[in-house]
C-alpha cells in the first residue's frame, strides 16, 4: 500500500476480536488454567474453563481464586476491546453456587459504562445448565497507549 492511501477502518466488533485474540496469545496465566475464548464483540466477551481436578479446593469444588481468574480474563478482554489499553482499578466477586468437577463454566463480560478514562463491567459466571456461579464487577482505568499499535477502529 502506498503512503497516504486510504485504509478501511475496522468495525468495532472486528477490533475487539483482534485485540482479544492477541491478548489471549500473550496471556500465559489464562492458558495455564485452560481458559478459552468463546465469543467477542464490541459490547460483550465470553470465555470458558472446564473444571478439572487441578481446579478444586479443599471442599472438592472449583477454587474461588480460579473463578475470579476466569471472570477477570473476560473483564480484561472486554475493557481492552476498543484497542485502548486498560487495567483493572478494582474488582469484587460474589460466589453464588459452587463450580463442580467436570463442568464447563462460562464468564460473560458486559460493558456497563465506558468513559474517557474509567469503565465499569459486569461479569456473570454460569454453568452449562444456566446456573449462576458467581457475579463479578470490575472497574477499569485506561492507559495512554494501544494494545496493538497501528490497529485503528
N, C-alpha and C positions, 0 to 999 in steps of 0.2 A: 504494500500500500504506500502511496506517495505521501510525503509530509503534507499536512494540511488537508488531506482528504477527509470527507465526512465519514464518521464512524457511527453506525447504527447503535443507538442506545439500547441497552438491555431492559427488559421489563423487570419490575421489582421482584417478582417471584423467581425469575431466572438468576438475578443477582443473589438472592437468598440461597438458592440451590448451589450456586458456585461457591459461595462463602462457606456454607455448611459442609460441602464435600471437602474443601481444603482444610477446614478446621478439624474435621474428623480424621484426616490423614495425619495431622500433627498431634492429635490427642491420644497419647500412648496410655494414659490412665484409663480412659474410656475403653480403649481396645483391650486392656488387661482385664477389665470387668466383663467384657463381652457385649458392650453396648453397641447397638446397630442403629443406623439412620434409617427411618422408615418413610417419613413424609416431610416435605418442606414447601412452604410458600412464603409470601411476604408478611403474613399475619400469624402463622402457626408452624410449629415444628413438632414432630413426634419421633421419639427414639424408643428402642425396646431393649430388654435384658431378660434372658432366660435364667431363672434361679437354679443354680447348681449347688452341690454340697459345699463348694468353696464360698458361697454367699451366705451361709447360715450362721446365725448367732447361737448362743448357748441354750436358747429355748427351741431351736430347730426351725425358726422362721428366718426370713431374709433380714440381715443386719440393717438397722436403721441408717447407719452411715452410708451403706451402699444404696439404699433407697434415696437418700439425699444426693448422692453422686449421680444417680440416674436422672433425677429431676434437674439437678444443676447442669448436666450436659444439655438437656433440652433448653434450659434457660439461656445458656451461653450461646447456643446456635441461634436462638430467636433474637436475642438482643444485639447480635452482631450481623444480622441478616441484611442490613442495608449497606454493608461493607464499611461502616464506620466502626472502628474498634471500640469495644465496650467491655468493662469488667464488672464483677459483682461489687456492689457497695454494701449490701446487706441481704440476708435471706432468712426465712423461717420455714419450718415444716411442721405439719400436724400429721401424726401417724393415726390412721383411721382403722385399718384392719391389717393383719399380717400377710406378707407375701410368702407363699409356700413353695417348697421344693418342687421343681418341675413346671411351675407356672412361668409364662412369659408375661412380663409386665410392660406396659406402655406408659411413657411420660409425654404428655402433650402440653407444650408451652403456648400460651396465647398472650399476645401483647395487649395490655390494658391501656397504657399511656406511654408515649414516647415523645419527650420534649427534646429541646435542643441539646441538653446535657444529661438529664435524668430520665429513666424509664421504669415502669412497673410491669411485671409479667407474672401471670398465674400459671402454675403447672399442676395438672392432675395426673397422678399415678394410678393406673387402673389395671386390673387383671383382665384376662381374655373374656371372662363372663360378665364384664362390666362393673364388677365390684370395685368401689373406691378403696384404694390402699393408702394414699397419702395426698395431702394438699400442701403445695409449696408456693410461696410468694417470694419473688426476687426483685430487688431494686438494683438497677444498673447505672453506671456512670460512664459516659462516653469519653474516649480519649481523642487526641487531636491527630489521629493517623488512620489510614485504611487497614483493613485486614489483608486485602490483596491489592497491592499497588497497581495502579493503572486500570483497574476494573471500574467502569463508570456505569451508574444506573441510567 
